Amino acid sequence: MIADRLDLPTPWAARPLSGTAEEGRLLSRWMGQEYLAETWHQAWPPERWSDELRRLHESREGGPFLITYEGGWFAYVEVYRPLHSNIAAFQPWSRHDLGFHLAIVDRALTGRGLGTAFVSNLVRTLFRSSPETERVAAEPDVRNLACRRVMERAGMSWVRTVRLPHKEAALHVCPRSRVRPAPELPGAEAPLGGRPEARHPAA
């Protein structure tokens, strides 16, 4: 597993997932929401989600987390290594570089600037927790303009558009040398809820 903890700053906190039945039920319910079913394409039953979380938890190529905001559920995050994903061929990644998949699970928390603030803090946390990491990547669907704006505002520059097995994606990268201070809360932005389809090899 890439990491067993993410020491996010307040008001966020991260809980690693291991694939329990309760976790499977939560992910199944959240990913069944229309706006996430359309972007993640993983409106799976609880048992399949439990299996997927268990696989990611046990793999050296992924780390699944539930994120809270002020104590309430906020997002689901998968941390992964670009070198071992479907974006491996599009950049000269090092084995220490990291990427993430993000889904805000409560749509009521979108459109308030929280997505930008969270992504900025997540990127800073990944760099801080992994000193050898030089780049952090994300690849939202090229059509998900709201998610792409969030990435740009959080300091993740667009690099190129890439064709992946399930979609055309906008590859965004933040090098360590260009990490930005986290923005203040609250802010205003368009809704966010997209999931990149650059999957781990076994997904």
N, C-alpha and C positions, 0 to 999 in steps of 0.2 A: 504494500500500500504506500502511496506517495506520502501521505501525512495522516496522523491520527488526531490532529488538532489544528484549528485555525484560531489564532489569538486575535480576533477582530476587536477593534475599539468599540466602546459604548457609543451608541445604543444598540449595536449588533452583538450577537453571540452565535457561535457555531457548535453544532452537535454532530459528531461523526455517526454515520449509519452503518449497521452491520447486517441488515436484512431480516429483522424480526417480522413477525406477522403484523404487529401494529404499524410498523414502518411501511410495510407493503400496502396496508389499507389506506394510510395517509396519502402515499404517492399515487395510488390508483384513483382516489377521489379527486386530488388536485389535478392530475394530468388528464382527467376526464372532462375538465372544464373546457368549453368550446374554444376559447382563445389559446389555450395551451395544447389542446388536441390538434389544432390546425398548424401549430408551429413545431411541436415536438414529435407528433405522430406516434405517441406512446401511450394511448389510452388503453392501458393494459389492465387485466384483472389483478387483484392483490397478490396472488401467488406468483405471478410472473414478475411483478415488481420486487417482491421479496428475493426471488432468485437473482434478479439483476443487481440489486443492492449488495447481496452477498458476494456475487462475482466481483463487483467493483471493489468491495472492501478487502477481499482476499488477494486481489491483483496488485502487482507492483506498478501497474499502469493507470490506476484510477483511485480516486478517493471521493465518496459521496458524503454530502453534509446537508443538514437542515439548518437554516439561518433564521434567527429571531430578530425582531426589531421591537425594542421597548417591551420585551417579554412575550410578544405575540408572533405567530408564524409569519415569516416574510418571504423566504425564497428557498429553493432547492438548488444546490451547486454541485457540479462534478468537476473535480480538479484532475487533470490528465497531463501526459507528456506528449507534446506535438511530434517528437521523433518517432513515436509508436502509434500514430493516428493517421487518419486519411489526409491530413495536411502535411505529412512528412516530406512529400516530394516538392513542395512549393517554396521552401525556405531551407537554408543550411542550418538546421536546428542543432543545438548541442544536447547531450543527454540529460542536462540539468534544467533545460528550459521547461516552462510550465504553460498550460492553457486551462481554460475553464468554460463550462457550459452553465448557463444561468436561466432559471425560470422563477419569476416572481409569482408566488402561489396565491396571493390575495390581490385581486385586481383593484380593490379599493385603495391599495397603497401605491398604485401607479399614478403618474401624472402630477407628482408632488416634489420631484427632484430627488427622491430617495434612490432611484436607480443609479443616477450619476454618482451620488455620494457613496453608495455601496460599492459600485465597481471600483471607484478610486481607492477606497479603503481596502478592498479585497486585493487589488494589485499591489498596494504597498505592503500588505500583510504577507503575500506570497514571496515578495522579494526579501522581506525581513526574516521570514522563517526558513528561507533557503538561500544562504549567502552565495552559492555557486550559480544560481539562476541569473541569466543575463537578459532574458526576454520572457514576457508573458503574452499569450495569444488568446484571441477569441474569434469566432467565425460565424456571425449571425447570417441568416438568409439575406441575400442581396436586396430582397424586396422589403425587408423589415427596417424601414427608414427610422422608426422611433428607436429601435435597439442600436442601430448604427450611430445615431446622434448621441446616444448615451455613451457609447464607446469613445467617440471623438471627444466629448466633453470631459470624460474621465482620463484623457491623455493617451488613449490607444489609437494610434494613427492607422488609417486605411493603407494597406500595402498593395493589394491586388484583389481582383475577383477570380475565384477559382471554381472549377467544376468538380463537385463531389458526387458520390453515388446517389444521394437522395435530393440534391439541390445545387443551386449556384450560390456560393457563399462569398461574403465580403470579409477577407482576412484582415484583421486588425492586430497590431503588435505594439507593445510598449517596451522599449529597452530600459534597462536599469538607469541609464544615464539621463532619461527623460521623464522619470516618474514625477508626478505633480503632487503638491499638497492636496489633501482632501478638501473639497468645498464645504462651506457651511450649510447647515440645514435650517429651514426648509428651502426648496427651490421650486421651479416650475418646469415641467417637460412633458413630452407626449408619453402615452402609455407604453409600457415595456412588458414583453412576455415571450420573447423569442428564444428558440433553442437552436444552436448550430447542429448540423448533421455530420460533422467530422467525428465519426465514432471510433471507439477503441476497436482493435482488430477483431475481437470475438463478438462484438455487438451486432 
